[in-house]
């Protein structure tokens, strides 16, 4: 029996699109990936938007780097604090939002869904302030990037699909979207690099393991510490000099960042 369409398997979707771009016929792709031909056609001929978030395959073949840096920042931000819910043909992105960042979330909408939608802010008894962004196309693309639904362990962004040149922007977004995690999710925002003590990133095991390996490769630091949590997620922690190196890496070209970290960004700009 053919397998169901892999909506939440970004790597598999990427390989299917790559096979099609390489000239493999849909029937051969279907056989290779054990899918029905209509499912393959849906993947390779899906509608493309030119003004929103790129899917992983588009990103790998896109030359508009100025656009990509902002998109990878927002992908990191969403990966840190977002969940994706599907109800029939519609999709809703729910973000756990720091009250200081309401205008920043509005900037997310403007960058990723220009002129198409708005967001609503609601108070949750369990999660605090949340932003609700309803857009079918954005939901489809975020699914292709592995953003999870109600269960945060069911998916994650595949780090291997993010080009090395764009990793700093993804990491910066993840740090800023990590509510309740240092260095920027706490009440007191570091004003200078000397104030950075700890960097902590939360996610599924596969994600934090891959992210840690990417940081060791690009930042030239030793391994961080991975610890478990009661919600089955893991926390990847770097301290001291390692934490400072990661933040320096993430902010070496901050094309997009939260307004409340502006003082910190200004403190690390070359004089």
Residue pairs with C-beta under 8 A, 6 or more apart in sequence:
2 34
2 35
2 36
2 39
3 34
3 35
5 35
5 39
5 42
5 43
6 12
6 13
6 35
7 143
7 144
8 143
8 146
8 148
8 154
8 155
9 146
10 56
10 144
10 145
10 146
10 157
10 158
10 161
11 158
11 160
11 161
12 33
13 43
13 55
13 56
13 57
13 144
14 56
14 57
14 60
14 161
15 33
16 29
16 33
16 35
16 40
16 43
16 44
17 43
17 44
17 55
17 57
18 57
19 28
19 29
19 32
20 26
20 29
20 40
20 44
21 57
21 61
24 32
26 37
26 40
26 41
26 44
27 37
29 35
29 40
29 44
30 36
30 37
30 39
30 40
33 40
46 140
47 137
48 58
49 137
49 141
51 114
52 112
52 113
52 114
52 137
52 138
52 141
53 71
53 74
53 75
53 112
53 138
53 141
53 142
53 145
54 62
54 67
54 68
54 71
54 141
55 141
55 144
55 145
56 144
56 145
56 158
56 161
59 68
59 71
59 72
59 161
59 162
59 163
59 166
60 161
60 163
62 68
65 165
65 166
66 255
68 166
69 166
69 169
69 253
69 255
69 256
70 111
70 169
70 255
70 256
71 111
71 112
72 162
72 166
72 167
72 169
72 170
72 173
73 169
73 170
73 172
73 173
73 255
73 256
73 257
74 108
74 111
74 112
74 173
74 256
75 145
75 157
75 170
75 173
76 157
76 169
76 170
76 171
76 172
76 173
76 174
76 175
76 176
76 177
77 108
77 173
77 174
77 176
77 177
78 93
78 95
78 108
78 142
78 147
78 173
78 177
79 145
79 147
79 156
79 157
79 170
79 173
79 174
79 177
79 203
80 173
80 174
80 175
80 176
80 177
80 178
80 179
80 201
80 202
81 95
81 96
81 97
81 177
81 178
81 179
82 93
82 94
82 95
82 96
82 142
82 147
82 177
83 93
83 94
83 147
83 148
83 149
83 150
83 152
84 91
84 92
84 93
84 94
84 139
84 142
84 143
84 147
84 148
84 149
85 91
85 92
85 93
85 94
85 149
85 150
86 139
86 143
86 149
89 136
90 134
90 136
90 139
91 134
91 135
91 136
91 138
91 139
91 140
91 142
91 143
92 132
92 133
92 134
92 139
93 132
93 133
93 134
93 135
93 138
93 139
93 142
93 147
94 130
94 131
94 132
94 133
95 105
95 130
95 131
95 133
95 177
96 127
96 128
96 129
96 130
96 179
97 105
97 121
97 128
97 129
97 130
97 131
97 179
98 129
98 179
98 185
99 129
100 258
100 260
101 258
101 260
102 121
102 129
102 131
103 259
104 258
104 259
105 119
105 131
106 119
107 256
108 133
109 117
109 118
109 119
109 133
111 256
112 138
113 133
113 135
113 137
113 138
116 135
117 133
117 134
117 135
119 131
119 132
119 133
120 131
120 132
121 129
121 130
121 131
121 132
122 129
122 130
122 132
123 129
123 130
124 130
145 157
146 155
146 156
146 157
146 158
147 155
147 157
148 154
148 155
148 156
149 155
152 203
152 204
152 231
152 233
153 204
153 231
153 232
153 233
155 204
156 203
156 204
156 206
156 207
157 170
157 207
158 210
159 207
159 210
159 211
159 213
159 214
160 210
162 170
162 214
164 218
167 214
167 218
168 218
168 249
168 250
168 251
168 252
168 253
169 250
169 253
169 255
169 256
171 211
171 215
171 246
171 249
171 250
172 250
172 251
172 254
172 256
172 257
173 256
174 201
174 211
175 183
175 184
175 199
175 201
175 247
175 250
176 184
176 257
176 258
176 261
178 184
178 185
178 200
178 201
178 202
179 185
180 186
181 200
181 201
181 202
181 235
182 197
182 198
182 199
182 200
183 189
183 190
183 195
183 196
183 197
183 198
183 199
183 243
183 247
184 190
184 258
184 261
189 260
189 261
189 263
189 264
190 196
190 264
191 263
191 264
191 267
192 264
192 267
192 268
193 244
193 247
193 248
193 264
193 267
193 268
196 243
196 244
196 247
197 239
197 240
197 243
198 237
198 238
198 239
198 243
199 237
199 238
199 239
199 242
199 243
199 246
199 247
200 235
200 236
200 237
200 238
201 208
201 211
201 235
201 236
201 237
202 208
202 229
202 233
202 234
202 235
202 236
203 211
203 233
203 234
203 236
204 233
204 234
205 226
205 234
208 226
208 234
208 235
208 236
209 226
211 236
212 223
212 224
212 226
212 236
215 221
215 224
215 238
215 246
215 249
216 222
216 223
218 249
219 245
219 246
219 249
220 245
221 238
221 241
221 242
221 245
221 246
222 242
224 236
224 237
224 238
224 242
225 236
225 237
225 238
226 234
226 235
226 236
226 237
227 234
227 235
227 237
228 234
228 235
229 235
238 246
248 268
251 257
251 264
251 265
251 268
254 265
257 265
